[in-house]
Amino acid sequence: MDTKWWKAAGIRALKTICQTAVSMLTIGQAVLDVNWVNVLSVSAVAGVISMLTSIAGLPEVDNE
């Protein structure tokens, strides 16, 4: 796994983390009412899963 793979997998994982965090927020929910520990925890797990899934291959790296 070279630096291209790490960069591509990292970008995918970061996007997954952000998408997961956004999906856990409810419209109309006050900032203080959000369980931020839960949001960060679930988002971090999603990022780890994304990295593990990337081991199977990344089209943007495999095609080059």
C-alpha positions as CSV (number, residue, x, y, z in Angstrom):
1,M,0.0,0.0,0.0
2,D,1.7,3.2,-1.2
3,T,1.0,6.8,-0.3
4,K,-1.6,7.1,-3.1
5,W,-3.7,4.4,-1.4
6,W,-3.3,6.0,2.0
7,K,-4.4,9.4,0.7
8,A,-7.4,8.0,-1.2
9,A,-8.5,5.8,1.7
10,G,-8.1,8.7,4.1
11,I,-10.2,11.0,2.0
12,R,-12.9,8.4,1.7
13,A,-12.8,7.8,5.5
14,L,-13.0,11.5,6.2
15,K,-16.0,11.9,3.9
16,T,-17.7,8.9,5.6
17,I,-17.0,10.3,9.0
18,C,-18.6,13.7,8.0
19,Q,-21.6,12.1,6.3
20,T,-22.2,9.9,9.4
21,A,-22.0,12.8,11.7
22,V,-24.4,14.9,9.6
23,S,-26.8,12.0,9.4
24,M,-27.0,11.7,13.2
25,L,-28.1,15.3,13.7
26,T,-31.8,16.0,13.7
27,I,-33.3,19.1,12.1
28,G,-34.6,21.4,14.8
29,Q,-32.4,19.9,17.5
30,A,-30.6,22.4,19.8
31,V,-26.8,22.3,19.8
32,L,-26.8,21.6,23.5
33,D,-29.3,18.7,23.1
34,V,-27.0,16.8,20.7
35,N,-25.2,13.8,22.3
36,W,-21.8,14.8,20.8
37,V,-20.0,11.9,22.4
38,N,-22.3,9.5,20.6
39,V,-22.0,11.3,17.3
40,L,-18.2,11.3,17.5
41,S,-18.1,7.7,18.6
42,V,-20.4,6.4,15.8
43,S,-18.6,8.6,13.2
44,A,-15.2,7.3,14.3
45,V,-16.4,3.7,13.9
46,A,-17.7,4.5,10.5
47,G,-14.3,5.9,9.6
48,V,-12.5,2.7,10.8
49,I,-15.0,0.6,8.8
50,S,-14.3,2.7,5.7
51,M,-10.5,2.2,6.0
52,L,-11.0,-1.6,6.4
53,T,-13.3,-1.7,3.4
54,S,-10.7,0.2,1.4
55,I,-8.3,-2.7,1.8
56,A,-10.4,-4.6,-0.7
57,G,-9.5,-2.0,-3.3
58,L,-10.0,1.6,-4.4
59,P,-11.1,2.2,-7.9
60,E,-9.3,5.6,-8.0
61,V,-6.0,3.9,-7.1
62,D,-6.5,0.5,-8.9
63,N,-7.2,2.2,-12.3
64,E,-3.9,4.1,-12.4
